[in-house]
């Protein structure tokens, strides 16, 4: 079975279970996910959400960039947001 076939056959229950496992870092049976399992599971979750047209605000990793005034951060191309990177 290819990756795309697996995503096409994934049920909502499997998707929710996989999503929860990635959030907690362990499978439903309590066994810890390896870094490779976490990465592959996250790829599958993202692919599932994309194929099923899950609303953007419900997808894994969504960040609400709405400011208190209702505008989106970074929406003014003449005034780009400044990002500071601090070394610890």
Phi and psi in radians as a Rosetta constraint file:
Dihedral C 1 N 2 CA 2 C 2 CIRCULARHARMONIC -1.435 0.35
Dihedral N 2 CA 2 C 2 N 3 CIRCULARHARMONIC 2.933 0.35
Dihedral C 2 N 3 CA 3 C 3 CIRCULARHARMONIC -1.027 0.35
Dihedral N 3 CA 3 C 3 N 4 CIRCULARHARMONIC -0.806 0.35
Dihedral C 3 N 4 CA 4 C 4 CIRCULARHARMONIC -1.109 0.35
Dihedral N 4 CA 4 C 4 N 5 CIRCULARHARMONIC -0.688 0.35
Dihedral C 4 N 5 CA 5 C 5 CIRCULARHARMONIC -1.128 0.35
Dihedral N 5 CA 5 C 5 N 6 CIRCULARHARMONIC -0.688 0.35
Dihedral C 5 N 6 CA 6 C 6 CIRCULARHARMONIC -1.098 0.35
Dihedral N 6 CA 6 C 6 N 7 CIRCULARHARMONIC -0.761 0.35
Dihedral C 6 N 7 CA 7 C 7 CIRCULARHARMONIC -1.121 0.35
Dihedral N 7 CA 7 C 7 N 8 CIRCULARHARMONIC -0.731 0.35
Dihedral C 7 N 8 CA 8 C 8 CIRCULARHARMONIC -1.094 0.35
Dihedral N 8 CA 8 C 8 N 9 CIRCULARHARMONIC -0.583 0.35
Dihedral C 8 N 9 CA 9 C 9 CIRCULARHARMONIC -1.610 0.35
Dihedral N 9 CA 9 C 9 N 10 CIRCULARHARMONIC -0.071 0.35
Dihedral C 9 N 10 CA 10 C 10 CIRCULARHARMONIC -1.194 0.35
Dihedral N 10 CA 10 C 10 N 11 CIRCULARHARMONIC 2.279 0.35
Dihedral C 10 N 11 CA 11 C 11 CIRCULARHARMONIC -1.524 0.35
Dihedral N 11 CA 11 C 11 N 12 CIRCULARHARMONIC 2.908 0.35
Dihedral C 11 N 12 CA 12 C 12 CIRCULARHARMONIC -1.075 0.35
Dihedral N 12 CA 12 C 12 N 13 CIRCULARHARMONIC -0.682 0.35
Dihedral C 12 N 13 CA 13 C 13 CIRCULARHARMONIC -1.108 0.35
Dihedral N 13 CA 13 C 13 N 14 CIRCULARHARMONIC -0.736 0.35
Dihedral C 13 N 14 CA 14 C 14 CIRCULARHARMONIC -1.143 0.35
Dihedral N 14 CA 14 C 14 N 15 CIRCULARHARMONIC -0.760 0.35
Dihedral C 14 N 15 CA 15 C 15 CIRCULARHARMONIC -1.011 0.35
Dihedral N 15 CA 15 C 15 N 16 CIRCULARHARMONIC -0.872 0.35
Dihedral C 15 N 16 CA 16 C 16 CIRCULARHARMONIC -1.095 0.35
Dihedral N 16 CA 16 C 16 N 17 CIRCULARHARMONIC -0.709 0.35
Dihedral C 16 N 17 CA 17 C 17 CIRCULARHARMONIC -1.140 0.35
Dihedral N 17 CA 17 C 17 N 18 CIRCULARHARMONIC -0.761 0.35
Dihedral C 17 N 18 CA 18 C 18 CIRCULARHARMONIC -1.140 0.35
Dihedral N 18 CA 18 C 18 N 19 CIRCULARHARMONIC -0.722 0.35
Dihedral C 18 N 19 CA 19 C 19 CIRCULARHARMONIC -1.069 0.35
Dihedral N 19 CA 19 C 19 N 20 CIRCULARHARMONIC -0.772 0.35
Dihedral C 19 N 20 CA 20 C 20 CIRCULARHARMONIC -1.135 0.35
Dihedral N 20 CA 20 C 20 N 21 CIRCULARHARMONIC -0.679 0.35
Dihedral C 20 N 21 CA 21 C 21 CIRCULARHARMONIC -1.101 0.35
Dihedral N 21 CA 21 C 21 N 22 CIRCULARHARMONIC -0.724 0.35
Dihedral C 21 N 22 CA 22 C 22 CIRCULARHARMONIC -1.145 0.35
Dihedral N 22 CA 22 C 22 N 23 CIRCULARHARMONIC -0.713 0.35
Dihedral C 22 N 23 CA 23 C 23 CIRCULARHARMONIC -1.063 0.35
Dihedral N 23 CA 23 C 23 N 24 CIRCULARHARMONIC -0.773 0.35
Dihedral C 23 N 24 CA 24 C 24 CIRCULARHARMONIC -1.519 0.35
Dihedral N 24 CA 24 C 24 N 25 CIRCULARHARMONIC -0.372 0.35
Dihedral C 24 N 25 CA 25 C 25 CIRCULARHARMONIC 1.421 0.35
Dihedral N 25 CA 25 C 25 N 26 CIRCULARHARMONIC 0.275 0.35
Dihedral C 25 N 26 CA 26 C 26 CIRCULARHARMONIC -2.622 0.35
Dihedral N 26 CA 26 C 26 N 27 CIRCULARHARMONIC 2.692 0.35
Dihedral C 26 N 27 CA 27 C 27 CIRCULARHARMONIC -1.283 0.35
Dihedral N 27 CA 27 C 27 N 28 CIRCULARHARMONIC 2.872 0.35
Dihedral C 27 N 28 CA 28 C 28 CIRCULARHARMONIC -0.980 0.35
Dihedral N 28 CA 28 C 28 N 29 CIRCULARHARMONIC -0.460 0.35
Dihedral C 28 N 29 CA 29 C 29 CIRCULARHARMONIC -1.475 0.35
Dihedral N 29 CA 29 C 29 N 30 CIRCULARHARMONIC 0.033 0.35
Dihedral C 29 N 30 CA 30 C 30 CIRCULARHARMONIC 1.680 0.35
Dihedral N 30 CA 30 C 30 N 31 CIRCULARHARMONIC -0.140 0.35
Dihedral C 30 N 31 CA 31 C 31 CIRCULARHARMONIC -1.314 0.35
Dihedral N 31 CA 31 C 31 N 32 CIRCULARHARMONIC 2.322 0.35
Dihedral C 31 N 32 CA 32 C 32 CIRCULARHARMONIC -1.192 0.35
Dihedral N 32 CA 32 C 32 N 33 CIRCULARHARMONIC 2.426 0.35
Dihedral C 32 N 33 CA 33 C 33 CIRCULARHARMONIC -1.277 0.35
Dihedral N 33 CA 33 C 33 N 34 CIRCULARHARMONIC 2.434 0.35
Dihedral C 33 N 34 CA 34 C 34 CIRCULARHARMONIC -1.347 0.35
Dihedral N 34 CA 34 C 34 N 35 CIRCULARHARMONIC 2.823 0.35
Dihedral C 34 N 35 CA 35 C 35 CIRCULARHARMONIC -0.978 0.35
Dihedral N 35 CA 35 C 35 N 36 CIRCULARHARMONIC -0.636 0.35
Dihedral C 35 N 36 CA 36 C 36 CIRCULARHARMONIC -1.186 0.35
Dihedral N 36 CA 36 C 36 N 37 CIRCULARHARMONIC -0.719 0.35
Dihedral C 36 N 37 CA 37 C 37 CIRCULARHARMONIC -1.133 0.35
Dihedral N 37 CA 37 C 37 N 38 CIRCULARHARMONIC -0.709 0.35
Dihedral C 37 N 38 CA 38 C 38 CIRCULARHARMONIC -1.111 0.35
Dihedral N 38 CA 38 C 38 N 39 CIRCULARHARMONIC -0.775 0.35
Dihedral C 38 N 39 CA 39 C 39 CIRCULARHARMONIC -1.103 0.35
Dihedral N 39 CA 39 C 39 N 40 CIRCULARHARMONIC -0.825 0.35
Dihedral C 39 N 40 CA 40 C 40 CIRCULARHARMONIC -1.160 0.35
Dihedral N 40 CA 40 C 40 N 41 CIRCULARHARMONIC -0.665 0.35
Dihedral C 40 N 41 CA 41 C 41 CIRCULARHARMONIC -1.144 0.35
Dihedral N 41 CA 41 C 41 N 42 CIRCULARHARMONIC -0.722 0.35
Dihedral C 41 N 42 CA 42 C 42 CIRCULARHARMONIC -1.121 0.35
Dihedral N 42 CA 42 C 42 N 43 CIRCULARHARMONIC -0.713 0.35
Dihedral C 42 N 43 CA 43 C 43 CIRCULARHARMONIC -1.048 0.35
Dihedral N 43 CA 43 C 43 N 44 CIRCULARHARMONIC -0.721 0.35
Dihedral C 43 N 44 CA 44 C 44 CIRCULARHARMONIC -1.167 0.35
Dihedral N 44 CA 44 C 44 N 45 CIRCULARHARMONIC -0.715 0.35
Dihedral C 44 N 45 CA 45 C 45 CIRCULARHARMONIC -1.084 0.35
Dihedral N 45 CA 45 C 45 N 46 CIRCULARHARMONIC -0.817 0.35
Dihedral C 45 N 46 CA 46 C 46 CIRCULARHARMONIC -1.105 0.35
Dihedral N 46 CA 46 C 46 N 47 CIRCULARHARMONIC -0.741 0.35
Dihedral C 46 N 47 CA 47 C 47 CIRCULARHARMONIC -1.134 0.35
Dihedral N 47 CA 47 C 47 N 48 CIRCULARHARMONIC -0.721 0.35
Dihedral C 47 N 48 CA 48 C 48 CIRCULARHARMONIC -1.055 0.35
Dihedral N 48 CA 48 C 48 N 49 CIRCULARHARMONIC -0.834 0.35
Dihedral C 48 N 49 CA 49 C 49 CIRCULARHARMONIC -1.086 0.35
Dihedral N 49 CA 49 C 49 N 50 CIRCULARHARMONIC -0.671 0.35
Dihedral C 49 N 50 CA 50 C 50 CIRCULARHARMONIC -1.178 0.35
Dihedral N 50 CA 50 C 50 N 51 CIRCULARHARMONIC -0.815 0.35
Dihedral C 50 N 51 CA 51 C 51 CIRCULARHARMONIC -1.165 0.35
Dihedral N 51 CA 51 C 51 N 52 CIRCULARHARMONIC -0.573 0.35
Dihedral C 51 N 52 CA 52 C 52 CIRCULARHARMONIC -1.612 0.35
Dihedral N 52 CA 52 C 52 N 53 CIRCULARHARMONIC 0.082 0.35
Dihedral C 52 N 53 CA 53 C 53 CIRCULARHARMONIC 0.931 0.35
Dihedral N 53 CA 53 C 53 N 54 CIRCULARHARMONIC 0.770 0.35
Dihedral C 53 N 54 CA 54 C 54 CIRCULARHARMONIC -1.097 0.35
Dihedral N 54 CA 54 C 54 N 55 CIRCULARHARMONIC 2.359 0.35
Dihedral C 54 N 55 CA 55 C 55 CIRCULARHARMONIC -0.946 0.35
Dihedral N 55 CA 55 C 55 N 56 CIRCULARHARMONIC 2.461 0.35
Dihedral C 55 N 56 CA 56 C 56 CIRCULARHARMONIC -0.917 0.35
Dihedral N 56 CA 56 C 56 N 57 CIRCULARHARMONIC -0.721 0.35
Dihedral C 56 N 57 CA 57 C 57 CIRCULARHARMONIC -1.250 0.35
Dihedral N 57 CA 57 C 57 N 58 CIRCULARHARMONIC -0.160 0.35
Dihedral C 57 N 58 CA 58 C 58 CIRCULARHARMONIC -1.802 0.35
Dihedral N 58 CA 58 C 58 N 59 CIRCULARHARMONIC -0.026 0.35
Dihedral C 58 N 59 CA 59 C 59 CIRCULARHARMONIC -1.431 0.35
Dihedral N 59 CA 59 C 59 N 60 CIRCULARHARMONIC 2.733 0.35
Dihedral C 59 N 60 CA 60 C 60 CIRCULARHARMONIC -1.065 0.35
Dihedral N 60 CA 60 C 60 N 61 CIRCULARHARMONIC 2.333 0.35
Dihedral C 60 N 61 CA 61 C 61 CIRCULARHARMONIC 1.495 0.35
Dihedral N 61 CA 61 C 61 N 62 CIRCULARHARMONIC 0.024 0.35
Dihedral C 61 N 62 CA 62 C 62 CIRCULARHARMONIC -1.129 0.35
Dihedral N 62 CA 62 C 62 N 63 CIRCULARHARMONIC 2.342 0.35
Dihedral C 62 N 63 CA 63 C 63 CIRCULARHARMONIC -2.110 0.35
Dihedral N 63 CA 63 C 63 N 64 CIRCULARHARMONIC 2.110 0.35
Dihedral C 63 N 64 CA 64 C 64 CIRCULARHARMONIC -1.315 0.35
Dihedral N 64 CA 64 C 64 N 65 CIRCULARHARMONIC 2.000 0.35
Dihedral C 64 N 65 CA 65 C 65 CIRCULARHARMONIC -1.766 0.35
Dihedral N 65 CA 65 C 65 N 66 CIRCULARHARMONIC 0.351 0.35
Dihedral C 65 N 66 CA 66 C 66 CIRCULARHARMONIC -1.375 0.35
Dihedral N 66 CA 66 C 66 N 67 CIRCULARHARMONIC 2.249 0.35
Dihedral C 66 N 67 CA 67 C 67 CIRCULARHARMONIC -1.476 0.35
Dihedral N 67 CA 67 C 67 N 68 CIRCULARHARMONIC 2.887 0.35
Dihedral C 67 N 68 CA 68 C 68 CIRCULARHARMONIC -0.988 0.35
Dihedral N 68 CA 68 C 68 N 69 CIRCULARHARMONIC -0.477 0.35
Dihedral C 68 N 69 CA 69 C 69 CIRCULARHARMONIC -1.462 0.35
Dihedral N 69 CA 69 C 69 N 70 CIRCULARHARMONIC 0.059 0.35
Dihedral C 69 N 70 CA 70 C 70 CIRCULARHARMONIC 1.617 0.35
Dihedral N 70 CA 70 C 70 N 71 CIRCULARHARMONIC -0.233 0.35
Dihedral C 70 N 71 CA 71 C 71 CIRCULARHARMONIC -1.418 0.35
Dihedral N 71 CA 71 C 71 N 72 CIRCULARHARMONIC 2.838 0.35
Dihedral C 71 N 72 CA 72 C 72 CIRCULARHARMONIC -1.594 0.35
Dihedral N 72 CA 72 C 72 N 73 CIRCULARHARMONIC 2.384 0.35
Dihedral C 72 N 73 CA 73 C 73 CIRCULARHARMONIC -1.045 0.35
Dihedral N 73 CA 73 C 73 N 74 CIRCULARHARMONIC 2.402 0.35
Dihedral C 73 N 74 CA 74 C 74 CIRCULARHARMONIC 1.360 0.35
Dihedral N 74 CA 74 C 74 N 75 CIRCULARHARMONIC 0.174 0.35
Dihedral C 74 N 75 CA 75 C 75 CIRCULARHARMONIC -1.490 0.35
Dihedral N 75 CA 75 C 75 N 76 CIRCULARHARMONIC -0.185 0.35
Dihedral C 75 N 76 CA 76 C 76 CIRCULARHARMONIC -1.717 0.35
Dihedral N 76 CA 76 C 76 N 77 CIRCULARHARMONIC 1.833 0.35
Dihedral C 76 N 77 CA 77 C 77 CIRCULARHARMONIC -1.148 0.35
Dihedral N 77 CA 77 C 77 N 78 CIRCULARHARMONIC -0.342 0.35
Dihedral C 77 N 78 CA 78 C 78 CIRCULARHARMONIC -1.448 0.35
Dihedral N 78 CA 78 C 78 N 79 CIRCULARHARMONIC -0.302 0.35
Dihedral C 78 N 79 CA 79 C 79 CIRCULARHARMONIC -2.263 0.35
Dihedral N 79 CA 79 C 79 N 80 CIRCULARHARMONIC 1.346 0.35
Dihedral C 79 N 80 CA 80 C 80 CIRCULARHARMONIC -1.143 0.35
Dihedral N 80 CA 80 C 80 N 81 CIRCULARHARMONIC 2.604 0.35
Dihedral C 80 N 81 CA 81 C 81 CIRCULARHARMONIC -1.124 0.35
Dihedral N 81 CA 81 C 81 N 82 CIRCULARHARMONIC 2.524 0.35
Dihedral C 81 N 82 CA 82 C 82 CIRCULARHARMONIC -1.721 0.35
Dihedral N 82 CA 82 C 82 N 83 CIRCULARHARMONIC 2.280 0.35
Dihedral C 82 N 83 CA 83 C 83 CIRCULARHARMONIC -1.983 0.35
Dihedral N 83 CA 83 C 83 N 84 CIRCULARHARMONIC 2.211 0.35
Dihedral C 83 N 84 CA 84 C 84 CIRCULARHARMONIC -1.813 0.35
Dihedral N 84 CA 84 C 84 N 85 CIRCULARHARMONIC 2.287 0.35
Dihedral C 84 N 85 CA 85 C 85 CIRCULARHARMONIC -1.882 0.35
Dihedral N 85 CA 85 C 85 N 86 CIRCULARHARMONIC 2.085 0.35
Dihedral C 85 N 86 CA 86 C 86 CIRCULARHARMONIC -1.841 0.35
Dihedral N 86 CA 86 C 86 N 87 CIRCULARHARMONIC 2.262 0.35
Dihedral C 86 N 87 CA 87 C 87 CIRCULARHARMONIC -1.542 0.35
Dihedral N 87 CA 87 C 87 N 88 CIRCULARHARMONIC 2.349 0.35
